[in-house]
Amino acid sequence: MLPEYLLAYTIWLLIALTWMPIYVHVLKQLEDSEEGKMVNDLFYHYLMEVKLGEGEKGNTSIEKEGNVYTILWKIDNTVCIQYNNIFQKKKEICDVFIE
């Protein structure tokens, strides 16, 4: 009887050790996706403020939820927002600003 319980426990342990890292990775991917959506919204609102004359053109930083998002104006009215995602990789989203 004891070997059967030991075998069952071992099988459950192997299943848990296999699926737990996958579960954690999926959760981090969901967080990254939510952050990407929030950054896109932030970028859109910034561009709309500049377009409506409520904001100024120029390199700036926006802080939200403890993270800093850098906005850079490049040549030919290209505007980019840079940030580090949940995996600490530098990401950049760019768009062309048309007045």
Secondary structure by P-SEA (a helix, b strand, c coil): caaaaaaaaaaaaaaaaaaaaaaaaaaaaaaaaaaaaaaaaaaaaaaaaaaaccccccccccccccbbbbbbbccccbbbbbbbccccbbbbbbbbbcc
